[in-house]
Amino acid sequence: MAKYRRGKKIDPSVMTMLFATPDTAGGDYTLDLSQCASILNRRFYRQGIQWVVDSFKFLSASTGSITVAKIPTTWVAGGAWNKAQRAWLRQQNEALENLDDPAPARFRDFKIFMDTTHSTAGVAGNLLPSDALGNIYDVGEWQESQIVIPNDGAPGVTNEYILHMVGASAGNSKGLIVNYANSRNTPQSPDPVHPTPLDNNIYNSMFDVGGDNDDVINNATDRNDDLPYNQDTYPGEVGNGPGLENHDFIQIYQNGTGINNVGIQRCKGGVFPCGLVRVSWAPSESSNLVIQVNLVPGTHRGYLCEPMQEM
């Protein structure tokens, strides 16, 4: 008889999260899956992980459109997050070194917002999970990270800022991608891809059968010698796609009439950096939207996730 082999244990964790928007004319709603997993499982999940979502299900008594968006899944967003996280941690650790008995917060964690819509609403604006009866679970402490800028614009002036990923810096919220772009060298364009003078070698003459080598050389050296992307701006910053990455969009319809005139739609799953999900709901009349998030079992405290450092 074959033996059953145990792999790495998968912790029991809530795989289906349920949310409901207010019964209003719609709007933009943000889900923080790490915050919700911490609440539902009574276990700390850092925000700095990429969450794998199996699928979404939406339900409403009103016809309307739904857009699901997320932090861009690009190396730019990954690089911006990593650079900011390292700077935030270094600033705090250097300050703690000056204490006789440093005692960092037990659940110290690097937490950001998606965009200025999210940072303006604050953590208090995050949509929270509910049980099958519609009761919202109790929340614990979940605070955004702050960076401190000494001598900010003038000697002796110290300011604190919160952080968001895409779009311009605004007010007390700093854009990570725009600051990441401003902290890096600009790539050279056009790159030097050929030596000069071009005709000072035997190989150019080897195939010179009709005197048309100049055209061939020009095609080989001058076409596509510039960068295939904008030299000065990064995707996700001002002037170059400053919004979130579109994940999916669907239309929901009422199903019949009467008390059961409820429409249901589904949309695909995917990978969500920092576990942040934006759901935009535009109903034809004031009505709430029920959101079901289906997650994937894995070895990261019960879920299939990967650190943001791996992005």
VOTIGU-42406 format. One record per residue (C-alpha): residue number from 0; x, y, z. Coordinates in Angstrom, 1 decimal, m for minus. Last residue first. Layout:
<atoms>
{torti->NUM | xx->X | yy->Y | zz->Z}
...
</atoms>
This chain:
<atoms>
{torti->310 | xx->8.4 | yy->41.3 | zz->m7.6}
{torti->309 | xx->10.4 | yy->39.1 | zz->m5.2}
{torti->308 | xx->10.8 | yy->41.8 | zz->m2.6}
{torti->307 | xx->7.0 | yy->42.1 | zz->m2.6}
{torti->306 | xx->7.0 | yy->38.7 | zz->m0.9}
{torti->305 | xx->5.0 | yy->35.9 | zz->m2.5}
{torti->304 | xx->1.5 | yy->34.6 | zz->m1.7}
{torti->303 | xx->m0.6 | yy->31.4 | zz->m2.0}
{torti->302 | xx->m2.4 | yy->31.4 | zz->1.4}
{torti->301 | xx->m2.5 | yy->29.4 | zz->4.5}
{torti->300 | xx->0.2 | yy->31.1 | zz->6.5}
{torti->299 | xx->2.3 | yy->31.5 | zz->3.4}
{torti->298 | xx->2.1 | yy->27.8 | zz->2.3}
{torti->297 | xx->m0.8 | yy->28.0 | zz->m0.1}
{torti->296 | xx->m4.5 | yy->27.9 | zz->m0.5}
{torti->295 | xx->m5.9 | yy->30.3 | zz->m3.2}
{torti->294 | xx->m8.4 | yy->33.1 | zz->m2.5}
{torti->293 | xx->m12.0 | yy->33.8 | zz->m3.6}
{torti->292 | xx->m13.1 | yy->37.3 | zz->m3.1}
{torti->291 | xx->m16.8 | yy->37.9 | zz->m2.8}
{torti->290 | xx->m18.2 | yy->41.4 | zz->m3.3}
{torti->289 | xx->m21.7 | yy->42.5 | zz->m2.6}
{torti->288 | xx->m22.6 | yy->45.8 | zz->m4.3}
{torti->287 | xx->m25.0 | yy->48.3 | zz->m2.7}
{torti->286 | xx->m27.8 | yy->50.2 | zz->m4.4}
{torti->285 | xx->m28.6 | yy->53.7 | zz->m5.4}
{torti->284 | xx->m29.7 | yy->53.6 | zz->m9.0}
{torti->283 | xx->m28.0 | yy->52.7 | zz->m12.3}
{torti->282 | xx->m25.0 | yy->51.5 | zz->m10.4}
{torti->281 | xx->m21.4 | yy->52.6 | zz->m10.9}
{torti->280 | xx->m19.0 | yy->50.5 | zz->m8.7}
{torti->279 | xx->m15.3 | yy->50.9 | zz->m8.8}
{torti->278 | xx->m13.4 | yy->48.1 | zz->m7.0}
{torti->277 | xx->m9.8 | yy->48.8 | zz->m6.1}
{torti->276 | xx->m7.7 | yy->45.9 | zz->m4.8}
{torti->275 | xx->m4.6 | yy->46.1 | zz->m2.6}
{torti->274 | xx->m2.9 | yy->42.8 | zz->m1.6}
{torti->273 | xx->0.4 | yy->44.5 | zz->m1.6}
{torti->272 | xx->0.7 | yy->43.6 | zz->m5.3}
{torti->271 | xx->m2.4 | yy->41.8 | zz->m6.6}
{torti->270 | xx->m1.8 | yy->38.7 | zz->m8.7}
{torti->269 | xx->m4.8 | yy->37.3 | zz->m10.7}
{torti->268 | xx->m8.4 | yy->36.2 | zz->m10.6}
{torti->267 | xx->m11.0 | yy->36.6 | zz->m13.3}
{torti->266 | xx->m14.4 | yy->38.2 | zz->m13.0}
{torti->265 | xx->m17.8 | yy->37.0 | zz->m12.0}
{torti->264 | xx->m21.3 | yy->38.4 | zz->m12.3}
{torti->263 | xx->m24.6 | yy->38.1 | zz->m10.4}
{torti->262 | xx->m27.8 | yy->40.1 | zz->m10.7}
{torti->261 | xx->m30.5 | yy->40.2 | zz->m8.1}
{torti->260 | xx->m34.1 | yy->40.9 | zz->m8.8}
{torti->259 | xx->m35.2 | yy->38.5 | zz->m6.0}
{torti->258 | xx->m37.7 | yy->40.8 | zz->m4.3}
{torti->257 | xx->m39.5 | yy->41.7 | zz->m7.4}
{torti->256 | xx->m38.3 | yy->41.7 | zz->m11.0}
{torti->255 | xx->m36.1 | yy->39.7 | zz->m13.3}
{torti->254 | xx->m32.3 | yy->39.3 | zz->m12.9}
{torti->253 | xx->m30.8 | yy->42.8 | zz->m12.7}
{torti->252 | xx->m27.7 | yy->43.2 | zz->m14.8}
{torti->251 | xx->m24.0 | yy->43.5 | zz->m13.9}
{torti->250 | xx->m21.5 | yy->44.8 | zz->m16.4}
{torti->249 | xx->m17.9 | yy->43.8 | zz->m16.2}
{torti->248 | xx->m14.4 | yy->45.2 | zz->m16.0}
{torti->247 | xx->m11.1 | yy->43.5 | zz->m15.4}
{torti->246 | xx->m7.5 | yy->44.1 | zz->m14.0}
{torti->245 | xx->m6.9 | yy->47.7 | zz->m15.0}
{torti->244 | xx->m3.6 | yy->49.0 | zz->m13.7}
{torti->243 | xx->m3.9 | yy->52.0 | zz->m11.5}
{torti->242 | xx->m3.7 | yy->55.6 | zz->m12.8}
{torti->241 | xx->m0.7 | yy->57.8 | zz->m13.6}
{torti->240 | xx->m0.3 | yy->56.3 | zz->m17.1}
{torti->239 | xx->2.6 | yy->58.4 | zz->m18.3}
{torti->238 | xx->2.0 | yy->62.1 | zz->m17.6}
{torti->237 | xx->2.7 | yy->61.9 | zz->m13.8}
{torti->236 | xx->4.0 | yy->58.5 | zz->m12.7}
{torti->235 | xx->2.6 | yy->55.0 | zz->m13.2}
{torti->234 | xx->4.7 | yy->54.0 | zz->m16.2}
{torti->233 | xx->8.0 | yy->55.8 | zz->m15.9}
{torti->232 | xx->8.8 | yy->59.2 | zz->m17.5}
{torti->231 | xx->12.0 | yy->60.5 | zz->m19.1}
{torti->230 | xx->13.0 | yy->58.1 | zz->m21.9}
{torti->229 | xx->9.5 | yy->57.0 | zz->m22.9}
{torti->228 | xx->9.6 | yy->53.4 | zz->m24.1}
{torti->227 | xx->11.1 | yy->51.5 | zz->m27.1}
{torti->226 | xx->14.4 | yy->53.4 | zz->m26.5}
{torti->225 | xx->16.1 | yy->54.7 | zz->m29.6}
{torti->224 | xx->18.2 | yy->52.8 | zz->m32.1}
{torti->223 | xx->15.2 | yy->51.3 | zz->m33.8}
{torti->222 | xx->16.3 | yy->52.3 | zz->m37.3}
{torti->221 | xx->19.6 | yy->54.1 | zz->m37.4}
{torti->220 | xx->22.1 | yy->51.3 | zz->m37.4}
{torti->219 | xx->20.8 | yy->48.4 | zz->m39.5}
{torti->218 | xx->18.7 | yy->50.4 | zz->m41.8}
{torti->217 | xx->21.4 | yy->53.0 | zz->m42.3}
{torti->216 | xx->24.0 | yy->50.3 | zz->m42.9}
{torti->215 | xx->21.7 | yy->48.7 | zz->m45.6}
{torti->214 | xx->21.2 | yy->52.1 | zz->m47.2}
{torti->213 | xx->24.9 | yy->52.9 | zz->m47.2}
{torti->212 | xx->25.7 | yy->49.4 | zz->m48.6}
{torti->211 | xx->23.9 | yy->50.1 | zz->m51.9}
{torti->210 | xx->27.0 | yy->50.2 | zz->m54.1}
{torti->209 | xx->25.7 | yy->47.2 | zz->m56.1}
{torti->208 | xx->27.7 | yy->44.2 | zz->m55.1}
{torti->207 | xx->29.2 | yy->45.4 | zz->m51.8}
{torti->206 | xx->28.9 | yy->42.2 | zz->m49.9}
{torti->205 | xx->32.4 | yy->41.9 | zz->m48.6}
{torti->204 | xx->33.0 | yy->45.7 | zz->m48.6}
{torti->203 | xx->31.4 | yy->46.3 | zz->m45.2}
{torti->202 | xx->33.5 | yy->43.5 | zz->m43.8}
{torti->201 | xx->36.8 | yy->45.0 | zz->m44.8}
{torti->200 | xx->36.7 | yy->47.9 | zz->m42.4}
{torti->199 | xx->36.6 | yy->51.7 | zz->m42.5}
{torti->198 | xx->33.1 | yy->52.1 | zz->m44.0}
{torti->197 | xx->31.3 | yy->53.0 | zz->m40.8}
{torti->196 | xx->33.6 | yy->55.6 | zz->m39.5}
{torti->195 | xx->32.6 | yy->55.2 | zz->m36.8}
{torti->194 | xx->31.6 | yy->52.3 | zz->m34.6}
{torti->193 | xx->28.0 | yy->51.1 | zz->m34.2}
{torti->192 | xx->25.3 | yy->50.9 | zz->m31.5}
{torti->191 | xx->25.8 | yy->54.1 | zz->m29.6}
{torti->190 | xx->22.5 | yy->54.3 | zz->m27.6}
{torti->189 | xx->20.0 | yy->56.8 | zz->m28.8}
{torti->188 | xx->19.0 | yy->57.4 | zz->m26.1}
{torti->187 | xx->21.0 | yy->57.0 | zz->m22.9}
{torti->186 | xx->18.9 | yy->55.8 | zz->m19.9}
{torti->185 | xx->18.1 | yy->58.4 | zz->m17.3}
{torti->184 | xx->19.7 | yy->57.7 | zz->m13.9}
{torti->183 | xx->17.4 | yy->57.0 | zz->m11.0}
{torti->182 | xx->16.1 | yy->58.9 | zz->m8.0}
{torti->181 | xx->13.5 | yy->60.9 | zz->m10.0}
{torti->180 | xx->12.0 | yy->57.7 | zz->m11.3}
{torti->179 | xx->11.7 | yy->56.3 | zz->m7.8}
{torti->178 | xx->10.1 | yy->59.5 | zz->m6.6}
{torti->177 | xx->7.5 | yy->59.4 | zz->m9.4}
{torti->176 | xx->6.9 | yy->55.7 | zz->m8.6}
{torti->175 | xx->6.5 | yy->56.2 | zz->m4.9}
{torti->174 | xx->4.1 | yy->59.1 | zz->m4.9}
{torti->173 | xx->4.2 | yy->61.2 | zz->m1.7}
{torti->172 | xx->1.1 | yy->61.9 | zz->0.4}
{torti->171 | xx->1.0 | yy->65.0 | zz->2.6}
{torti->170 | xx->m0.4 | yy->67.2 | zz->m0.1}
{torti->169 | xx->m0.2 | yy->65.6 | zz->m3.5}
{torti->168 | xx->2.6 | yy->63.5 | zz->m5.0}
{torti->167 | xx->1.7 | yy->62.6 | zz->m8.6}
{torti->166 | xx->0.3 | yy->59.2 | zz->m9.7}
{torti->165 | xx->0.9 | yy->55.6 | zz->m8.6}
{torti->164 | xx->2.2 | yy->54.0 | zz->m5.4}
{torti->163 | xx->1.1 | yy->56.0 | zz->m2.4}
{torti->162 | xx->3.0 | yy->57.1 | zz->0.7}
{torti->161 | xx->2.4 | yy->59.0 | zz->3.9}
{torti->160 | xx->4.5 | yy->62.1 | zz->4.8}
{torti->159 | xx->5.9 | yy->63.6 | zz->7.9}
{torti->158 | xx->7.5 | yy->67.0 | zz->8.0}
{torti->157 | xx->10.5 | yy->68.6 | zz->9.8}
{torti->156 | xx->11.4 | yy->72.3 | zz->9.4}
{torti->155 | xx->14.7 | yy->73.2 | zz->11.1}
{torti->154 | xx->16.3 | yy->74.6 | zz->7.9}
{torti->153 | xx->13.8 | yy->75.2 | zz->5.1}
{torti->152 | xx->12.2 | yy->73.2 | zz->2.3}
{torti->151 | xx->11.9 | yy->70.0 | zz->4.4}
{torti->150 | xx->14.9 | yy->70.4 | zz->6.8}
{torti->149 | xx->14.0 | yy->66.9 | zz->8.1}
{torti->148 | xx->11.8 | yy->64.6 | zz->6.0}
{torti->147 | xx->10.1 | yy->61.9 | zz->8.1}
{torti->146 | xx->8.5 | yy->58.9 | zz->6.4}
{torti->145 | xx->5.1 | yy->57.5 | zz->7.4}
{torti->144 | xx->3.6 | yy->54.0 | zz->7.2}
{torti->143 | xx->m0.2 | yy->53.5 | zz->7.3}
{torti->142 | xx->m1.9 | yy->52.2 | zz->10.4}
{torti->141 | xx->m3.8 | yy->49.0 | zz->11.0}
{torti->140 | xx->m4.8 | yy->48.6 | zz->14.7}
{torti->139 | xx->m7.6 | yy->46.1 | zz->15.2}
{torti->138 | xx->m10.9 | yy->45.7 | zz->13.4}
{torti->137 | xx->m14.1 | yy->44.0 | zz->14.5}
{torti->136 | xx->m15.8 | yy->42.0 | zz->11.8}
{torti->135 | xx->m18.7 | yy->43.5 | zz->9.8}
{torti->134 | xx->m22.0 | yy->41.6 | zz->10.2}
{torti->133 | xx->m23.7 | yy->40.8 | zz->6.9}
{torti->132 | xx->m25.2 | yy->37.5 | zz->7.9}
{torti->131 | xx->m22.6 | yy->35.5 | zz->6.1}
{torti->130 | xx->m19.8 | yy->37.3 | zz->7.9}
{torti->129 | xx->m18.4 | yy->40.6 | zz->6.9}
{torti->128 | xx->m15.1 | yy->41.9 | zz->5.5}
{torti->127 | xx->m14.0 | yy->45.5 | zz->5.7}
{torti->126 | xx->m13.8 | yy->48.1 | zz->2.9}
{torti->125 | xx->m10.9 | yy->50.5 | zz->3.5}
{torti->124 | xx->m11.9 | yy->54.1 | zz->4.2}
{torti->123 | xx->m10.5 | yy->54.1 | zz->7.7}
{torti->122 | xx->m7.1 | yy->53.3 | zz->6.2}
{torti->121 | xx->m7.2 | yy->56.7 | zz->4.6}
{torti->120 | xx->m9.8 | yy->58.2 | zz->2.2}
{torti->119 | xx->m7.3 | yy->60.7 | zz->1.0}
{torti->118 | xx->m4.5 | yy->58.0 | zz->0.7}
{torti->117 | xx->m6.8 | yy->55.8 | zz->m1.3}
{torti->116 | xx->m7.9 | yy->58.4 | zz->m3.8}
{torti->115 | xx->m4.3 | yy->59.7 | zz->m3.8}
{torti->114 | xx->m3.1 | yy->56.3 | zz->m5.1}
{torti->113 | xx->m2.7 | yy->52.7 | zz->m4.0}
{torti->112 | xx->m1.8 | yy->53.4 | zz->m0.3}
{torti->111 | xx->1.3 | yy->52.1 | zz->1.5}
{torti->110 | xx->2.1 | yy->49.9 | zz->4.5}
{torti->109 | xx->5.6 | yy->49.0 | zz->5.8}
{torti->108 | xx->5.1 | yy->47.0 | zz->9.0}
{torti->107 | xx->5.8 | yy->47.3 | zz->12.7}
{torti->106 | xx->3.7 | yy->44.7 | zz->14.5}
{torti->105 | xx->5.6 | yy->44.5 | zz->17.7}
{torti->104 | xx->6.5 | yy->48.2 | zz->17.6}
{torti->103 | xx->10.3 | yy->48.7 | zz->17.9}
{torti->102 | xx->11.8 | yy->48.6 | zz->21.4}
{torti->101 | xx->15.2 | yy->50.1 | zz->21.5}
{torti->100 | xx->16.7 | yy->50.1 | zz->25.1}
{torti->99 | xx->19.6 | yy->52.6 | zz->25.2}
{torti->98 | xx->18.3 | yy->54.5 | zz->22.2}
{torti->97 | xx->20.5 | yy->55.9 | zz->19.5}
{torti->96 | xx->20.2 | yy->52.7 | zz->17.4}
{torti->95 | xx->16.4 | yy->53.3 | zz->17.2}
{torti->94 | xx->17.0 | yy->56.3 | zz->14.9}
{torti->93 | xx->19.2 | yy->54.3 | zz->12.5}
{torti->92 | xx->16.6 | yy->51.5 | zz->12.5}
{torti->91 | xx->13.8 | yy->54.0 | zz->11.7}
{torti->90 | xx->15.5 | yy->55.6 | zz->8.8}
{torti->89 | xx->16.8 | yy->52.3 | zz->7.5}
{torti->88 | xx->13.3 | yy->50.8 | zz->7.5}
{torti->87 | xx->11.8 | yy->53.6 | zz->5.6}
{torti->86 | xx->14.6 | yy->53.7 | zz->3.1}
{torti->85 | xx->14.4 | yy->49.9 | zz->2.5}
{torti->84 | xx->10.7 | yy->50.1 | zz->2.1}
{torti->83 | xx->10.9 | yy->53.0 | zz->m0.4}
{torti->82 | xx->13.5 | yy->51.3 | zz->m2.5}
{torti->81 | xx->11.6 | yy->48.0 | zz->m2.5}
{torti->80 | xx->8.2 | yy->49.6 | zz->m3.4}
{torti->79 | xx->9.6 | yy->51.7 | zz->m6.2}
{torti->78 | xx->11.5 | yy->48.6 | zz->m7.6}
{torti->77 | xx->8.4 | yy->46.5 | zz->m7.6}
{torti->76 | xx->6.3 | yy->49.2 | zz->m9.1}
{torti->75 | xx->8.9 | yy->49.7 | zz->m11.9}
{torti->74 | xx->9.3 | yy->45.9 | zz->m12.3}
{torti->73 | xx->5.7 | yy->45.9 | zz->m13.3}
{torti->72 | xx->2.4 | yy->44.4 | zz->m11.9}
{torti->71 | xx->0.7 | yy->47.8 | zz->m11.7}
{torti->70 | xx->m1.1 | yy->48.4 | zz->m8.4}
{torti->69 | xx->m4.7 | yy->47.1 | zz->m8.9}
{torti->68 | xx->m8.0 | yy->47.7 | zz->m10.7}
{torti->67 | xx->m11.4 | yy->46.1 | zz->m10.8}
{torti->66 | xx->m14.1 | yy->47.9 | zz->m12.7}
{torti->65 | xx->m17.8 | yy->47.3 | zz->m12.2}
{torti->64 | xx->m20.7 | yy->48.6 | zz->m14.2}
{torti->63 | xx->m24.3 | yy->48.8 | zz->m13.1}
{torti->62 | xx->m27.8 | yy->47.2 | zz->m13.0}
{torti->61 | xx->m29.1 | yy->47.2 | zz->m9.4}
{torti->60 | xx->m30.0 | yy->44.4 | zz->m7.1}
{torti->59 | xx->m26.3 | yy->43.6 | zz->m6.7}
{torti->58 | xx->m23.9 | yy->40.6 | zz->m6.7}
{torti->57 | xx->m20.3 | yy->40.4 | zz->m7.6}
{torti->56 | xx->m18.0 | yy->37.3 | zz->m7.6}
{torti->55 | xx->m14.2 | yy->37.5 | zz->m7.8}
{torti->54 | xx->m11.6 | yy->34.9 | zz->m8.8}
{torti->53 | xx->m8.6 | yy->32.9 | zz->m7.7}
{torti->52 | xx->m6.7 | yy->35.8 | zz->m6.1}
{torti->51 | xx->m3.0 | yy->35.5 | zz->m5.6}
{torti->50 | xx->m1.7 | yy->38.0 | zz->m3.1}
{torti->49 | xx->1.7 | yy->39.7 | zz->m3.6}
{torti->48 | xx->3.2 | yy->40.5 | zz->m0.2}
{torti->47 | xx->4.3 | yy->43.7 | zz->1.6}
{torti->46 | xx->1.0 | yy->44.2 | zz->3.6}
{torti->45 | xx->2.2 | yy->41.9 | zz->6.4}
{torti->44 | xx->m0.2 | yy->39.3 | zz->7.7}
{torti->43 | xx->m0.7 | yy->39.1 | zz->11.5}
{torti->42 | xx->m3.1 | yy->36.4 | zz->12.7}
{torti->41 | xx->m6.6 | yy->36.5 | zz->14.1}
{torti->40 | xx->m7.7 | yy->34.7 | zz->10.9}
{torti->39 | xx->m10.5 | yy->37.1 | zz->9.8}
{torti->38 | xx->m8.9 | yy->40.3 | zz->10.9}
{torti->37 | xx->m5.4 | yy->39.5 | zz->9.7}
{torti->36 | xx->m6.7 | yy->38.2 | zz->6.4}
{torti->35 | xx->m8.7 | yy->41.5 | zz->6.0}
{torti->34 | xx->m5.6 | yy->43.7 | zz->6.7}
{torti->33 | xx->m3.6 | yy->41.6 | zz->4.3}
{torti->32 | xx->m6.4 | yy->41.7 | zz->1.7}
{torti->31 | xx->m6.6 | yy->45.5 | zz->1.7}
{torti->30 | xx->m9.8 | yy->46.3 | zz->m0.2}
{torti->29 | xx->m10.4 | yy->49.7 | zz->m1.7}
{torti->28 | xx->m13.8 | yy->51.1 | zz->m2.8}
{torti->27 | xx->m14.4 | yy->53.7 | zz->m5.5}
{torti->26 | xx->m18.0 | yy->55.0 | zz->m5.8}
{torti->25 | xx->m21.6 | yy->53.9 | zz->m5.9}
{torti->24 | xx->m24.9 | yy->55.7 | zz->m5.7}
{torti->23 | xx->m25.4 | yy->54.5 | zz->m2.2}
{torti->22 | xx->m26.2 | yy->51.4 | zz->m0.2}
{torti->21 | xx->m22.7 | yy->51.1 | zz->1.3}
{torti->20 | xx->m20.4 | yy->48.5 | zz->m0.2}
{torti->19 | xx->m20.6 | yy->44.9 | zz->0.9}
{torti->18 | xx->m17.7 | yy->42.5 | zz->1.5}
{torti->17 | xx->m17.2 | yy->38.7 | zz->1.7}
{torti->16 | xx->m13.9 | yy->36.9 | zz->1.9}
{torti->15 | xx->m13.6 | yy->33.3 | zz->0.9}
{torti->14 | xx->m10.5 | yy->31.3 | zz->1.7}
{torti->13 | xx->m10.4 | yy->31.8 | zz->5.4}
{torti->12 | xx->m7.3 | yy->30.1 | zz->6.7}
{torti->11 | xx->m6.2 | yy->26.6 | zz->8.1}
{torti->10 | xx->m2.4 | yy->26.5 | zz->7.9}
{torti->9 | xx->m1.0 | yy->24.6 | zz->5.0}
{torti->8 | xx->1.5 | yy->22.1 | zz->6.3}
{torti->7 | xx->4.6 | yy->21.5 | zz->4.2}
{torti->6 | xx->4.3 | yy->18.1 | zz->2.5}
{torti->5 | xx->3.0 | yy->15.0 | zz->4.2}
{torti->4 | xx->3.5 | yy->11.7 | zz->2.4}
{torti->3 | xx->0.7 | yy->9.2 | zz->2.2}
{torti->2 | xx->2.2 | yy->5.7 | zz->2.0}
{torti->1 | xx->1.3 | yy->3.4 | zz->m0.9}
{torti->0 | xx->0.0 | yy->0.0 | zz->0.0}
</atoms>
